[in-house]
Amino acid sequence: MSVLVTGGAGYIGSHMVWELLDHNESVTVIDNLSTGFKWAIPEGVRFIEGDAGDMALVEKTISARKVDTIIHFAGSVVVPESVSDPLKYYENNTAKSRNLIAAAARMGVDQFIFSSTAAVYGEPATTGPIREDAILNPMSPYGSSKLMTEIMLRDAANAHDIRYVMLRYFNVAGADPKGRTGQSTTGATHLIKVACEAALGKRPSFQIFGTDYDTEDGSCVRDFIHVSDLVAAHQKALEFLREGGLKFTANCGYSRGYSVLEVLETVKRVSGNNFRVIESPRRPGDIPSLVANAHRLKSRVDWMPKYDDLDFIIQTALDWESRLVSNRKSA
Ligand code: UDP
């Protein structure tokens, strides 16, 4: 039996691979290395360079590696890029996922865990933490591309007896506390990564996109979850499926929001470095406030966050970023 991790050379995927190894799972990674790194895959893990949407390759891998579960991370993740290049997102996140699900169905892989996103909700109609039964109304092609895959997986699962868990991530940040992997993407756009780069002098300044939102301090509010807590939720989901669980969809976050300005202050304080912050116009596709109601995840699979602490999230991100600077691993 082995677990097939698509996108296992990427940021969240590589943390998942370590989590699975820590639980003595046999792991196979498929990754096309478009944004991931071969060196991020630990020794002892079977690596197949290729595309999660390549049905023939996936089917061959499922049979050769006796795959019983697919954990599907591969995809594109940048909201503003999805606005300027939507078809890339419908290709990478929707069309390729369709092929992967089809391969699972044909080969009888009946356990599937899918990386979805809070972007499926769009702008919440009510204030406060968002529940899974909120209206799904994505405001970006990124959110739409993921929602379409949620729908495909739900329908294919009904028709082909696939049991599944869909996890809607809020804002994932930080790095493995043991320093084994982290966010290594070059040209990163995500807030904490970019702010850490600025704090370590890898960028001359930080641009804040919008300070005129209807929030407490005018900047957007997000719910940041430490990547290790996120992959622990996937491990719990895997156990749920292995015990015969049928399906569920759950938010992944801490039910607490921090504004972009609060995050920047924290990065400055934790790093001890001041950096220049430039106030810039709003970025297309951004939602003012996104905070999870994470009750369902806790109650369904007994998930308990270990790193619900913004300072710790940022410290681990900074530690990894410094390592990248010194090792030049991101080159
Ligand atoms: N953000 C920013 N400057 C940056 C990167 C992000 O002001 O260089 C803001 C962005 O506009 C949004 C928040 O930080 O309000 C979170 O953005 P990110 O891209 O990290 O994640 P998203 O919520 O879009 O998935």
Boltz pocket constraint, residues with backbone or C-beta under 6 A from the ligand:
constraints:
  - pocket:
      binder: B
      contacts: [[A, 77], [A, 79], [A, 171], [A, 189], [A, 190], [A, 191], [A, 192], [A, 194], [A, 206], [A, 207], [A, 208], [A, 209], [A, 210], [A, 220], [A, 221], [A, 222], [A, 260], [A, 283], [A, 286], [A, 287]]
      max_distance: 6.0
